[in-house]
Amino acid sequence: WTPRKQILDPEWPHGRPAVCQDVADIRVRLAVAIEKKFTKSELMGKVVRRLSGNLLRSILPCDKVVRLFWVWLLCTWILRMYCMWVAGFFYKVVLRGGDGVLMFGSLEDLRKPYAETTSASRMLRDRIRNAFEEIDEDGDGRLSLEEVLHYLERTSLLYRRLSEKP
């Protein structure tokens, strides 16, 4: 069912808000509020009313208010898109087994389909291989006690001077 006669809001006879008229109404309300707050005598009231009206007219022109509205709208859209991106990122983290504190895996896997992600055993194997290659100084494929002691000395202050003989 659709209405046959268009119903117009008396505040908006053209079917849309009149920003300039709304700004003018705001200016009048602000001028009256400033006048009530700062004036006690009638002479001072006229001066404050005239100054506040001129000041508000220069601060709140219609085109500036419309521009400010569009800038504010753009900023809120950008913020909303960023929040949606962050929520989507955390959604992917939870789907991959993250619990909000710890995520097992690499962040690069979040961009891949789940079937193409690195398994836990493969990831552990790669990390062990990298650690072994870092410790194995001479590259012979075997670890000696001296190589392990040198590695510990290089990586931690706690294990300094371990290779020195007593």
Phi and psi in radians as a Rosetta constraint file:
Dihedral C 1 N 2 CA 2 C 2 CIRCULARHARMONIC -2.166 0.35
Dihedral N 2 CA 2 C 2 N 3 CIRCULARHARMONIC 2.481 0.35
Dihedral C 2 N 3 CA 3 C 3 CIRCULARHARMONIC -1.226 0.35
Dihedral N 3 CA 3 C 3 N 4 CIRCULARHARMONIC 2.506 0.35
Dihedral C 3 N 4 CA 4 C 4 CIRCULARHARMONIC -1.476 0.35
Dihedral N 4 CA 4 C 4 N 5 CIRCULARHARMONIC -0.455 0.35
Dihedral C 4 N 5 CA 5 C 5 CIRCULARHARMONIC -1.987 0.35
Dihedral N 5 CA 5 C 5 N 6 CIRCULARHARMONIC 2.278 0.35
Dihedral C 5 N 6 CA 6 C 6 CIRCULARHARMONIC -1.282 0.35
Dihedral N 6 CA 6 C 6 N 7 CIRCULARHARMONIC 2.286 0.35
Dihedral C 6 N 7 CA 7 C 7 CIRCULARHARMONIC -1.697 0.35
Dihedral N 7 CA 7 C 7 N 8 CIRCULARHARMONIC 2.176 0.35
Dihedral C 7 N 8 CA 8 C 8 CIRCULARHARMONIC -1.843 0.35
Dihedral N 8 CA 8 C 8 N 9 CIRCULARHARMONIC 2.405 0.35
Dihedral C 8 N 9 CA 9 C 9 CIRCULARHARMONIC -1.329 0.35
Dihedral N 9 CA 9 C 9 N 10 CIRCULARHARMONIC 2.251 0.35
Dihedral C 9 N 10 CA 10 C 10 CIRCULARHARMONIC -1.096 0.35
Dihedral N 10 CA 10 C 10 N 11 CIRCULARHARMONIC -0.441 0.35
Dihedral C 10 N 11 CA 11 C 11 CIRCULARHARMONIC -1.240 0.35
Dihedral N 11 CA 11 C 11 N 12 CIRCULARHARMONIC -0.538 0.35
Dihedral C 11 N 12 CA 12 C 12 CIRCULARHARMONIC -2.200 0.35
Dihedral N 12 CA 12 C 12 N 13 CIRCULARHARMONIC 1.396 0.35
Dihedral C 12 N 13 CA 13 C 13 CIRCULARHARMONIC -1.183 0.35
Dihedral N 13 CA 13 C 13 N 14 CIRCULARHARMONIC -0.367 0.35
Dihedral C 13 N 14 CA 14 C 14 CIRCULARHARMONIC -1.634 0.35
Dihedral N 14 CA 14 C 14 N 15 CIRCULARHARMONIC 0.120 0.35
Dihedral C 14 N 15 CA 15 C 15 CIRCULARHARMONIC 1.495 0.35
Dihedral N 15 CA 15 C 15 N 16 CIRCULARHARMONIC 0.071 0.35
Dihedral C 15 N 16 CA 16 C 16 CIRCULARHARMONIC -2.584 0.35
Dihedral N 16 CA 16 C 16 N 17 CIRCULARHARMONIC 2.778 0.35
Dihedral C 16 N 17 CA 17 C 17 CIRCULARHARMONIC -1.212 0.35
Dihedral N 17 CA 17 C 17 N 18 CIRCULARHARMONIC 2.533 0.35
Dihedral C 17 N 18 CA 18 C 18 CIRCULARHARMONIC -1.692 0.35
Dihedral N 18 CA 18 C 18 N 19 CIRCULARHARMONIC 1.682 0.35
Dihedral C 18 N 19 CA 19 C 19 CIRCULARHARMONIC -1.064 0.35
Dihedral N 19 CA 19 C 19 N 20 CIRCULARHARMONIC -0.757 0.35
Dihedral C 19 N 20 CA 20 C 20 CIRCULARHARMONIC -1.108 0.35
Dihedral N 20 CA 20 C 20 N 21 CIRCULARHARMONIC -0.697 0.35
Dihedral C 20 N 21 CA 21 C 21 CIRCULARHARMONIC -1.187 0.35
Dihedral N 21 CA 21 C 21 N 22 CIRCULARHARMONIC -0.686 0.35
Dihedral C 21 N 22 CA 22 C 22 CIRCULARHARMONIC -1.088 0.35
Dihedral N 22 CA 22 C 22 N 23 CIRCULARHARMONIC -0.711 0.35
Dihedral C 22 N 23 CA 23 C 23 CIRCULARHARMONIC -1.138 0.35
Dihedral N 23 CA 23 C 23 N 24 CIRCULARHARMONIC -0.699 0.35
Dihedral C 23 N 24 CA 24 C 24 CIRCULARHARMONIC -1.089 0.35
Dihedral N 24 CA 24 C 24 N 25 CIRCULARHARMONIC -0.744 0.35
Dihedral C 24 N 25 CA 25 C 25 CIRCULARHARMONIC -1.078 0.35
Dihedral N 25 CA 25 C 25 N 26 CIRCULARHARMONIC -0.698 0.35
Dihedral C 25 N 26 CA 26 C 26 CIRCULARHARMONIC -1.128 0.35
Dihedral N 26 CA 26 C 26 N 27 CIRCULARHARMONIC -0.717 0.35
Dihedral C 26 N 27 CA 27 C 27 CIRCULARHARMONIC -1.027 0.35
Dihedral N 27 CA 27 C 27 N 28 CIRCULARHARMONIC -0.777 0.35
Dihedral C 27 N 28 CA 28 C 28 CIRCULARHARMONIC -1.120 0.35
Dihedral N 28 CA 28 C 28 N 29 CIRCULARHARMONIC -0.782 0.35
Dihedral C 28 N 29 CA 29 C 29 CIRCULARHARMONIC -1.083 0.35
Dihedral N 29 CA 29 C 29 N 30 CIRCULARHARMONIC -0.747 0.35
Dihedral C 29 N 30 CA 30 C 30 CIRCULARHARMONIC -1.138 0.35
Dihedral N 30 CA 30 C 30 N 31 CIRCULARHARMONIC -0.714 0.35
Dihedral C 30 N 31 CA 31 C 31 CIRCULARHARMONIC -1.091 0.35
Dihedral N 31 CA 31 C 31 N 32 CIRCULARHARMONIC -0.736 0.35
Dihedral C 31 N 32 CA 32 C 32 CIRCULARHARMONIC -1.143 0.35
Dihedral N 32 CA 32 C 32 N 33 CIRCULARHARMONIC -0.715 0.35
Dihedral C 32 N 33 CA 33 C 33 CIRCULARHARMONIC -1.132 0.35
Dihedral N 33 CA 33 C 33 N 34 CIRCULARHARMONIC -0.740 0.35
Dihedral C 33 N 34 CA 34 C 34 CIRCULARHARMONIC -1.120 0.35
Dihedral N 34 CA 34 C 34 N 35 CIRCULARHARMONIC -0.719 0.35
Dihedral C 34 N 35 CA 35 C 35 CIRCULARHARMONIC -1.090 0.35
Dihedral N 35 CA 35 C 35 N 36 CIRCULARHARMONIC -0.768 0.35
Dihedral C 35 N 36 CA 36 C 36 CIRCULARHARMONIC -1.154 0.35
Dihedral N 36 CA 36 C 36 N 37 CIRCULARHARMONIC -0.609 0.35
Dihedral C 36 N 37 CA 37 C 37 CIRCULARHARMONIC -1.330 0.35
Dihedral N 37 CA 37 C 37 N 38 CIRCULARHARMONIC -0.685 0.35
Dihedral C 37 N 38 CA 38 C 38 CIRCULARHARMONIC -1.841 0.35
Dihedral N 38 CA 38 C 38 N 39 CIRCULARHARMONIC -0.004 0.35
Dihedral C 38 N 39 CA 39 C 39 CIRCULARHARMONIC -2.077 0.35
Dihedral N 39 CA 39 C 39 N 40 CIRCULARHARMONIC 2.465 0.35
Dihedral C 39 N 40 CA 40 C 40 CIRCULARHARMONIC -2.101 0.35
Dihedral N 40 CA 40 C 40 N 41 CIRCULARHARMONIC -0.562 0.35
Dihedral C 40 N 41 CA 41 C 41 CIRCULARHARMONIC -1.848 0.35
Dihedral N 41 CA 41 C 41 N 42 CIRCULARHARMONIC 2.812 0.35
Dihedral C 41 N 42 CA 42 C 42 CIRCULARHARMONIC -1.227 0.35
Dihedral N 42 CA 42 C 42 N 43 CIRCULARHARMONIC -0.677 0.35
Dihedral C 42 N 43 CA 43 C 43 CIRCULARHARMONIC -1.096 0.35
Dihedral N 43 CA 43 C 43 N 44 CIRCULARHARMONIC -0.789 0.35
Dihedral C 43 N 44 CA 44 C 44 CIRCULARHARMONIC -1.135 0.35
Dihedral N 44 CA 44 C 44 N 45 CIRCULARHARMONIC -0.604 0.35
Dihedral C 44 N 45 CA 45 C 45 CIRCULARHARMONIC -1.077 0.35
Dihedral N 45 CA 45 C 45 N 46 CIRCULARHARMONIC -0.741 0.35
Dihedral C 45 N 46 CA 46 C 46 CIRCULARHARMONIC -1.134 0.35
Dihedral N 46 CA 46 C 46 N 47 CIRCULARHARMONIC -0.731 0.35
Dihedral C 46 N 47 CA 47 C 47 CIRCULARHARMONIC -1.133 0.35
Dihedral N 47 CA 47 C 47 N 48 CIRCULARHARMONIC -0.829 0.35
Dihedral C 47 N 48 CA 48 C 48 CIRCULARHARMONIC -1.120 0.35
Dihedral N 48 CA 48 C 48 N 49 CIRCULARHARMONIC -0.699 0.35
Dihedral C 48 N 49 CA 49 C 49 CIRCULARHARMONIC -1.085 0.35
Dihedral N 49 CA 49 C 49 N 50 CIRCULARHARMONIC -0.788 0.35
Dihedral C 49 N 50 CA 50 C 50 CIRCULARHARMONIC -1.167 0.35
Dihedral N 50 CA 50 C 50 N 51 CIRCULARHARMONIC -0.778 0.35
Dihedral C 50 N 51 CA 51 C 51 CIRCULARHARMONIC -1.127 0.35
Dihedral N 51 CA 51 C 51 N 52 CIRCULARHARMONIC -0.774 0.35
Dihedral C 51 N 52 CA 52 C 52 CIRCULARHARMONIC -1.192 0.35
Dihedral N 52 CA 52 C 52 N 53 CIRCULARHARMONIC -0.641 0.35
Dihedral C 52 N 53 CA 53 C 53 CIRCULARHARMONIC -1.107 0.35
Dihedral N 53 CA 53 C 53 N 54 CIRCULARHARMONIC -0.794 0.35
Dihedral C 53 N 54 CA 54 C 54 CIRCULARHARMONIC -1.148 0.35
Dihedral N 54 CA 54 C 54 N 55 CIRCULARHARMONIC -0.735 0.35
Dihedral C 54 N 55 CA 55 C 55 CIRCULARHARMONIC -1.120 0.35
Dihedral N 55 CA 55 C 55 N 56 CIRCULARHARMONIC -0.801 0.35
Dihedral C 55 N 56 CA 56 C 56 CIRCULARHARMONIC -1.175 0.35
Dihedral N 56 CA 56 C 56 N 57 CIRCULARHARMONIC -0.575 0.35
Dihedral C 56 N 57 CA 57 C 57 CIRCULARHARMONIC -1.138 0.35
Dihedral N 57 CA 57 C 57 N 58 CIRCULARHARMONIC -0.637 0.35
Dihedral C 57 N 58 CA 58 C 58 CIRCULARHARMONIC -1.393 0.35
Dihedral N 58 CA 58 C 58 N 59 CIRCULARHARMONIC -0.503 0.35
Dihedral C 58 N 59 CA 59 C 59 CIRCULARHARMONIC -1.423 0.35
Dihedral N 59 CA 59 C 59 N 60 CIRCULARHARMONIC -0.689 0.35
Dihedral C 59 N 60 CA 60 C 60 CIRCULARHARMONIC -1.993 0.35
Dihedral N 60 CA 60 C 60 N 61 CIRCULARHARMONIC 1.038 0.35
Dihedral C 60 N 61 CA 61 C 61 CIRCULARHARMONIC -1.262 0.35
Dihedral N 61 CA 61 C 61 N 62 CIRCULARHARMONIC 2.732 0.35
Dihedral C 61 N 62 CA 62 C 62 CIRCULARHARMONIC -1.043 0.35
Dihedral N 62 CA 62 C 62 N 63 CIRCULARHARMONIC -0.796 0.35
Dihedral C 62 N 63 CA 63 C 63 CIRCULARHARMONIC -1.152 0.35
Dihedral N 63 CA 63 C 63 N 64 CIRCULARHARMONIC -0.579 0.35
Dihedral C 63 N 64 CA 64 C 64 CIRCULARHARMONIC -1.192 0.35
Dihedral N 64 CA 64 C 64 N 65 CIRCULARHARMONIC -0.689 0.35
Dihedral C 64 N 65 CA 65 C 65 CIRCULARHARMONIC -1.142 0.35
Dihedral N 65 CA 65 C 65 N 66 CIRCULARHARMONIC -0.731 0.35
Dihedral C 65 N 66 CA 66 C 66 CIRCULARHARMONIC -1.124 0.35
Dihedral N 66 CA 66 C 66 N 67 CIRCULARHARMONIC -0.754 0.35
Dihedral C 66 N 67 CA 67 C 67 CIRCULARHARMONIC -1.074 0.35
Dihedral N 67 CA 67 C 67 N 68 CIRCULARHARMONIC -0.763 0.35
Dihedral C 67 N 68 CA 68 C 68 CIRCULARHARMONIC -1.074 0.35
Dihedral N 68 CA 68 C 68 N 69 CIRCULARHARMONIC -0.703 0.35
Dihedral C 68 N 69 CA 69 C 69 CIRCULARHARMONIC -1.047 0.35
Dihedral N 69 CA 69 C 69 N 70 CIRCULARHARMONIC -0.812 0.35
Dihedral C 69 N 70 CA 70 C 70 CIRCULARHARMONIC -1.181 0.35
Dihedral N 70 CA 70 C 70 N 71 CIRCULARHARMONIC -0.641 0.35
Dihedral C 70 N 71 CA 71 C 71 CIRCULARHARMONIC -1.144 0.35
Dihedral N 71 CA 71 C 71 N 72 CIRCULARHARMONIC -0.755 0.35
Dihedral C 71 N 72 CA 72 C 72 CIRCULARHARMONIC -1.086 0.35
Dihedral N 72 CA 72 C 72 N 73 CIRCULARHARMONIC -0.730 0.35
Dihedral C 72 N 73 CA 73 C 73 CIRCULARHARMONIC -1.080 0.35
Dihedral N 73 CA 73 C 73 N 74 CIRCULARHARMONIC -0.771 0.35
Dihedral C 73 N 74 CA 74 C 74 CIRCULARHARMONIC -1.095 0.35
Dihedral N 74 CA 74 C 74 N 75 CIRCULARHARMONIC -0.745 0.35
Dihedral C 74 N 75 CA 75 C 75 CIRCULARHARMONIC -1.096 0.35
Dihedral N 75 CA 75 C 75 N 76 CIRCULARHARMONIC -0.730 0.35
Dihedral C 75 N 76 CA 76 C 76 CIRCULARHARMONIC -1.194 0.35
Dihedral N 76 CA 76 C 76 N 77 CIRCULARHARMONIC -0.606 0.35
Dihedral C 76 N 77 CA 77 C 77 CIRCULARHARMONIC -1.138 0.35
Dihedral N 77 CA 77 C 77 N 78 CIRCULARHARMONIC -0.748 0.35
Dihedral C 77 N 78 CA 78 C 78 CIRCULARHARMONIC -1.105 0.35
Dihedral N 78 CA 78 C 78 N 79 CIRCULARHARMONIC -0.759 0.35
Dihedral C 78 N 79 CA 79 C 79 CIRCULARHARMONIC -1.097 0.35
Dihedral N 79 CA 79 C 79 N 80 CIRCULARHARMONIC -0.722 0.35
Dihedral C 79 N 80 CA 80 C 80 CIRCULARHARMONIC -1.108 0.35
Dihedral N 80 CA 80 C 80 N 81 CIRCULARHARMONIC -0.739 0.35
Dihedral C 80 N 81 CA 81 C 81 CIRCULARHARMONIC -1.122 0.35
Dihedral N 81 CA 81 C 81 N 82 CIRCULARHARMONIC -0.710 0.35
Dihedral C 81 N 82 CA 82 C 82 CIRCULARHARMONIC -1.112 0.35
Dihedral N 82 CA 82 C 82 N 83 CIRCULARHARMONIC -0.763 0.35
Dihedral C 82 N 83 CA 83 C 83 CIRCULARHARMONIC -1.095 0.35
Dihedral N 83 CA 83 C 83 N 84 CIRCULARHARMONIC -0.674 0.35
Dihedral C 83 N 84 CA 84 C 84 CIRCULARHARMONIC -1.145 0.35
Dihedral N 84 CA 84 C 84 N 85 CIRCULARHARMONIC -0.673 0.35
Dihedral C 84 N 85 CA 85 C 85 CIRCULARHARMONIC -1.131 0.35
Dihedral N 85 CA 85 C 85 N 86 CIRCULARHARMONIC -0.754 0.35
Dihedral C 85 N 86 CA 86 C 86 CIRCULARHARMONIC -1.126 0.35
Dihedral N 86 CA 86 C 86 N 87 CIRCULARHARMONIC -0.741 0.35
Dihedral C 86 N 87 CA 87 C 87 CIRCULARHARMONIC -1.109 0.35
Dihedral N 87 CA 87 C 87 N 88 CIRCULARHARMONIC -0.700 0.35
Dihedral C 87 N 88 CA 88 C 88 CIRCULARHARMONIC -1.129 0.35
Dihedral N 88 CA 88 C 88 N 89 CIRCULARHARMONIC -0.677 0.35
Dihedral C 88 N 89 CA 89 C 89 CIRCULARHARMONIC -1.087 0.35
Dihedral N 89 CA 89 C 89 N 90 CIRCULARHARMONIC -0.842 0.35
Dihedral C 89 N 90 CA 90 C 90 CIRCULARHARMONIC -1.166 0.35
Dihedral N 90 CA 90 C 90 N 91 CIRCULARHARMONIC -0.551 0.35
Dihedral C 90 N 91 CA 91 C 91 CIRCULARHARMONIC -1.076 0.35
Dihedral N 91 CA 91 C 91 N 92 CIRCULARHARMONIC -0.755 0.35
Dihedral C 91 N 92 CA 92 C 92 CIRCULARHARMONIC -1.125 0.35
Dihedral N 92 CA 92 C 92 N 93 CIRCULARHARMONIC -0.680 0.35
Dihedral C 92 N 93 CA 93 C 93 CIRCULARHARMONIC -1.084 0.35
Dihedral N 93 CA 93 C 93 N 94 CIRCULARHARMONIC -0.754 0.35
Dihedral C 93 N 94 CA 94 C 94 CIRCULARHARMONIC -1.153 0.35
Dihedral N 94 CA 94 C 94 N 95 CIRCULARHARMONIC -0.692 0.35
Dihedral C 94 N 95 CA 95 C 95 CIRCULARHARMONIC -1.102 0.35
Dihedral N 95 CA 95 C 95 N 96 CIRCULARHARMONIC -0.507 0.35
Dihedral C 95 N 96 CA 96 C 96 CIRCULARHARMONIC -1.551 0.35
Dihedral N 96 CA 96 C 96 N 97 CIRCULARHARMONIC 0.120 0.35
Dihedral C 96 N 97 CA 97 C 97 CIRCULARHARMONIC 1.819 0.35
Dihedral N 97 CA 97 C 97 N 98 CIRCULARHARMONIC 0.099 0.35
Dihedral C 97 N 98 CA 98 C 98 CIRCULARHARMONIC -1.293 0.35
Dihedral N 98 CA 98 C 98 N 99 CIRCULARHARMONIC 2.554 0.35
Dihedral C 98 N 99 CA 99 C 99 CIRCULARHARMONIC -2.050 0.35
Dihedral N 99 CA 99 C 99 N 100 CIRCULARHARMONIC 0.241 0.35
Dihedral C 99 N 100 CA 100 C 100 CIRCULARHARMONIC 1.684 0.35
Dihedral N 100 CA 100 C 100 N 101 CIRCULARHARMONIC -0.305 0.35
Dihedral C 100 N 101 CA 101 C 101 CIRCULARHARMONIC -2.008 0.35
Dihedral N 101 CA 101 C 101 N 102 CIRCULARHARMONIC -0.769 0.35
Dihedral C 101 N 102 CA 102 C 102 CIRCULARHARMONIC -2.306 0.35
Dihedral N 102 CA 102 C 102 N 103 CIRCULARHARMONIC 2.389 0.35
Dihedral C 102 N 103 CA 103 C 103 CIRCULARHARMONIC -2.167 0.35
Dihedral N 103 CA 103 C 103 N 104 CIRCULARHARMONIC 2.190 0.35
Dihedral C 103 N 104 CA 104 C 104 CIRCULARHARMONIC -1.610 0.35
Dihedral N 104 CA 104 C 104 N 105 CIRCULARHARMONIC 2.074 0.35
Dihedral C 104 N 105 CA 105 C 105 CIRCULARHARMONIC 2.228 0.35
Dihedral N 105 CA 105 C 105 N 106 CIRCULARHARMONIC -3.069 0.35
Dihedral C 105 N 106 CA 106 C 106 CIRCULARHARMONIC -1.851 0.35
Dihedral N 106 CA 106 C 106 N 107 CIRCULARHARMONIC 2.704 0.35
Dihedral C 106 N 107 CA 107 C 107 CIRCULARHARMONIC -1.238 0.35
Dihedral N 107 CA 107 C 107 N 108 CIRCULARHARMONIC -0.392 0.35
Dihedral C 107 N 108 CA 108 C 108 CIRCULARHARMONIC -1.145 0.35
Dihedral N 108 CA 108 C 108 N 109 CIRCULARHARMONIC -0.462 0.35
Dihedral C 108 N 109 CA 109 C 109 CIRCULARHARMONIC -1.211 0.35
Dihedral N 109 CA 109 C 109 N 110 CIRCULARHARMONIC -0.305 0.35
Dihedral C 109 N 110 CA 110 C 110 CIRCULARHARMONIC -1.183 0.35
Dihedral N 110 CA 110 C 110 N 111 CIRCULARHARMONIC -0.439 0.35
Dihedral C 110 N 111 CA 111 C 111 CIRCULARHARMONIC -1.466 0.35
Dihedral N 111 CA 111 C 111 N 112 CIRCULARHARMONIC -0.255 0.35
Dihedral C 111 N 112 CA 112 C 112 CIRCULARHARMONIC -1.620 0.35
Dihedral N 112 CA 112 C 112 N 113 CIRCULARHARMONIC 2.723 0.35
Dihedral C 112 N 113 CA 113 C 113 CIRCULARHARMONIC -1.089 0.35
Dihedral N 113 CA 113 C 113 N 114 CIRCULARHARMONIC 2.704 0.35
Dihedral C 113 N 114 CA 114 C 114 CIRCULARHARMONIC -1.043 0.35
Dihedral N 114 CA 114 C 114 N 115 CIRCULARHARMONIC -0.614 0.35
Dihedral C 114 N 115 CA 115 C 115 CIRCULARHARMONIC -1.179 0.35
Dihedral N 115 CA 115 C 115 N 116 CIRCULARHARMONIC -0.409 0.35
Dihedral C 115 N 116 CA 116 C 116 CIRCULARHARMONIC -1.669 0.35
Dihedral N 116 CA 116 C 116 N 117 CIRCULARHARMONIC 0.037 0.35
Dihedral C 116 N 117 CA 117 C 117 CIRCULARHARMONIC -1.329 0.35
Dihedral N 117 CA 117 C 117 N 118 CIRCULARHARMONIC 2.797 0.35
Dihedral C 117 N 118 CA 118 C 118 CIRCULARHARMONIC -1.338 0.35
Dihedral N 118 CA 118 C 118 N 119 CIRCULARHARMONIC 2.313 0.35
Dihedral C 118 N 119 CA 119 C 119 CIRCULARHARMONIC -1.330 0.35
Dihedral N 119 CA 119 C 119 N 120 CIRCULARHARMONIC 2.869 0.35
Dihedral C 119 N 120 CA 120 C 120 CIRCULARHARMONIC -1.139 0.35
Dihedral N 120 CA 120 C 120 N 121 CIRCULARHARMONIC -0.730 0.35
Dihedral C 120 N 121 CA 121 C 121 CIRCULARHARMONIC -1.189 0.35
Dihedral N 121 CA 121 C 121 N 122 CIRCULARHARMONIC -0.659 0.35
Dihedral C 121 N 122 CA 122 C 122 CIRCULARHARMONIC -1.143 0.35
Dihedral N 122 CA 122 C 122 N 123 CIRCULARHARMONIC -0.724 0.35
Dihedral C 122 N 123 CA 123 C 123 CIRCULARHARMONIC -1.133 0.35
Dihedral N 123 CA 123 C 123 N 124 CIRCULARHARMONIC -0.746 0.35
Dihedral C 123 N 124 CA 124 C 124 CIRCULARHARMONIC -1.115 0.35
Dihedral N 124 CA 124 C 124 N 125 CIRCULARHARMONIC -0.725 0.35
Dihedral C 124 N 125 CA 125 C 125 CIRCULARHARMONIC -1.077 0.35
Dihedral N 125 CA 125 C 125 N 126 CIRCULARHARMONIC -0.757 0.35
Dihedral C 125 N 126 CA 126 C 126 CIRCULARHARMONIC -1.117 0.35
Dihedral N 126 CA 126 C 126 N 127 CIRCULARHARMONIC -0.712 0.35
Dihedral C 126 N 127 CA 127 C 127 CIRCULARHARMONIC -1.177 0.35
Dihedral N 127 CA 127 C 127 N 128 CIRCULARHARMONIC -0.694 0.35
Dihedral C 127 N 128 CA 128 C 128 CIRCULARHARMONIC -1.132 0.35
Dihedral N 128 CA 128 C 128 N 129 CIRCULARHARMONIC -0.716 0.35
Dihedral C 128 N 129 CA 129 C 129 CIRCULARHARMONIC -1.102 0.35
Dihedral N 129 CA 129 C 129 N 130 CIRCULARHARMONIC -0.752 0.35
Dihedral C 129 N 130 CA 130 C 130 CIRCULARHARMONIC -1.115 0.35
Dihedral N 130 CA 130 C 130 N 131 CIRCULARHARMONIC -0.726 0.35
Dihedral C 130 N 131 CA 131 C 131 CIRCULARHARMONIC -1.133 0.35
Dihedral N 131 CA 131 C 131 N 132 CIRCULARHARMONIC -0.716 0.35
Dihedral C 131 N 132 CA 132 C 132 CIRCULARHARMONIC -1.085 0.35
Dihedral N 132 CA 132 C 132 N 133 CIRCULARHARMONIC -0.772 0.35
Dihedral C 132 N 133 CA 133 C 133 CIRCULARHARMONIC -1.145 0.35
Dihedral N 133 CA 133 C 133 N 134 CIRCULARHARMONIC -0.560 0.35
Dihedral C 133 N 134 CA 134 C 134 CIRCULARHARMONIC -1.269 0.35
Dihedral N 134 CA 134 C 134 N 135 CIRCULARHARMONIC -0.626 0.35
Dihedral C 134 N 135 CA 135 C 135 CIRCULARHARMONIC -1.357 0.35
Dihedral N 135 CA 135 C 135 N 136 CIRCULARHARMONIC -0.662 0.35
Dihedral C 135 N 136 CA 136 C 136 CIRCULARHARMONIC -1.255 0.35
Dihedral N 136 CA 136 C 136 N 137 CIRCULARHARMONIC 1.687 0.35
Dihedral C 136 N 137 CA 137 C 137 CIRCULARHARMONIC -1.283 0.35
Dihedral N 137 CA 137 C 137 N 138 CIRCULARHARMONIC -0.712 0.35
Dihedral C 137 N 138 CA 138 C 138 CIRCULARHARMONIC -1.563 0.35
Dihedral N 138 CA 138 C 138 N 139 CIRCULARHARMONIC -0.103 0.35
Dihedral C 138 N 139 CA 139 C 139 CIRCULARHARMONIC 1.223 0.35
Dihedral N 139 CA 139 C 139 N 140 CIRCULARHARMONIC 0.462 0.35
Dihedral C 139 N 140 CA 140 C 140 CIRCULARHARMONIC -1.560 0.35
Dihedral N 140 CA 140 C 140 N 141 CIRCULARHARMONIC -0.063 0.35
Dihedral C 140 N 141 CA 141 C 141 CIRCULARHARMONIC 1.529 0.35
Dihedral N 141 CA 141 C 141 N 142 CIRCULARHARMONIC 0.108 0.35
Dihedral C 141 N 142 CA 142 C 142 CIRCULARHARMONIC -2.288 0.35
Dihedral N 142 CA 142 C 142 N 143 CIRCULARHARMONIC 2.528 0.35
Dihedral C 142 N 143 CA 143 C 143 CIRCULARHARMONIC -1.764 0.35
Dihedral N 143 CA 143 C 143 N 144 CIRCULARHARMONIC 2.316 0.35
Dihedral C 143 N 144 CA 144 C 144 CIRCULARHARMONIC -1.872 0.35
Dihedral N 144 CA 144 C 144 N 145 CIRCULARHARMONIC 2.893 0.35
Dihedral C 144 N 145 CA 145 C 145 CIRCULARHARMONIC -1.079 0.35
Dihedral N 145 CA 145 C 145 N 146 CIRCULARHARMONIC -0.670 0.35
Dihedral C 145 N 146 CA 146 C 146 CIRCULARHARMONIC -1.103 0.35
Dihedral N 146 CA 146 C 146 N 147 CIRCULARHARMONIC -0.714 0.35
Dihedral C 146 N 147 CA 147 C 147 CIRCULARHARMONIC -1.132 0.35
Dihedral N 147 CA 147 C 147 N 148 CIRCULARHARMONIC -0.720 0.35
Dihedral C 147 N 148 CA 148 C 148 CIRCULARHARMONIC -1.151 0.35
Dihedral N 148 CA 148 C 148 N 149 CIRCULARHARMONIC -0.742 0.35
Dihedral C 148 N 149 CA 149 C 149 CIRCULARHARMONIC -1.128 0.35
Dihedral N 149 CA 149 C 149 N 150 CIRCULARHARMONIC -0.718 0.35
Dihedral C 149 N 150 CA 150 C 150 CIRCULARHARMONIC -1.109 0.35
Dihedral N 150 CA 150 C 150 N 151 CIRCULARHARMONIC -0.690 0.35
Dihedral C 150 N 151 CA 151 C 151 CIRCULARHARMONIC -1.100 0.35
Dihedral N 151 CA 151 C 151 N 152 CIRCULARHARMONIC -0.789 0.35
Dihedral C 151 N 152 CA 152 C 152 CIRCULARHARMONIC -1.113 0.35
Dihedral N 152 CA 152 C 152 N 153 CIRCULARHARMONIC -0.669 0.35
Dihedral C 152 N 153 CA 153 C 153 CIRCULARHARMONIC -1.132 0.35
Dihedral N 153 CA 153 C 153 N 154 CIRCULARHARMONIC -0.667 0.35
Dihedral C 153 N 154 CA 154 C 154 CIRCULARHARMONIC -1.244 0.35
Dihedral N 154 CA 154 C 154 N 155 CIRCULARHARMONIC -0.577 0.35
Dihedral C 154 N 155 CA 155 C 155 CIRCULARHARMONIC -1.701 0.35
Dihedral N 155 CA 155 C 155 N 156 CIRCULARHARMONIC -0.283 0.35
Dihedral C 155 N 156 CA 156 C 156 CIRCULARHARMONIC -2.469 0.35
Dihedral N 156 CA 156 C 156 N 157 CIRCULARHARMONIC 2.407 0.35
Dihedral C 156 N 157 CA 157 C 157 CIRCULARHARMONIC -1.233 0.35
Dihedral N 157 CA 157 C 157 N 158 CIRCULARHARMONIC -0.397 0.35
Dihedral C 157 N 158 CA 158 C 158 CIRCULARHARMONIC -1.144 0.35
Dihedral N 158 CA 158 C 158 N 159 CIRCULARHARMONIC -0.564 0.35
Dihedral C 158 N 159 CA 159 C 159 CIRCULARHARMONIC -1.795 0.35
Dihedral N 159 CA 159 C 159 N 160 CIRCULARHARMONIC 0.471 0.35
Dihedral C 159 N 160 CA 160 C 160 CIRCULARHARMONIC -1.144 0.35
Dihedral N 160 CA 160 C 160 N 161 CIRCULARHARMONIC 2.547 0.35
Dihedral C 160 N 161 CA 161 C 161 CIRCULARHARMONIC 1.073 0.35
Dihedral N 161 CA 161 C 161 N 162 CIRCULARHARMONIC 0.572 0.35
Dihedral C 161 N 162 CA 162 C 162 CIRCULARHARMONIC -1.323 0.35
Dihedral N 162 CA 162 C 162 N 163 CIRCULARHARMONIC -0.558 0.35
Dihedral C 162 N 163 CA 163 C 163 CIRCULARHARMONIC -1.433 0.35
Dihedral N 163 CA 163 C 163 N 164 CIRCULARHARMONIC -0.144 0.35
Dihedral C 163 N 164 CA 164 C 164 CIRCULARHARMONIC -1.224 0.35
Dihedral N 164 CA 164 C 164 N 165 CIRCULARHARMONIC 2.432 0.35
Dihedral C 164 N 165 CA 165 C 165 CIRCULARHARMONIC -1.566 0.35
Dihedral N 165 CA 165 C 165 N 166 CIRCULARHARMONIC 2.380 0.35
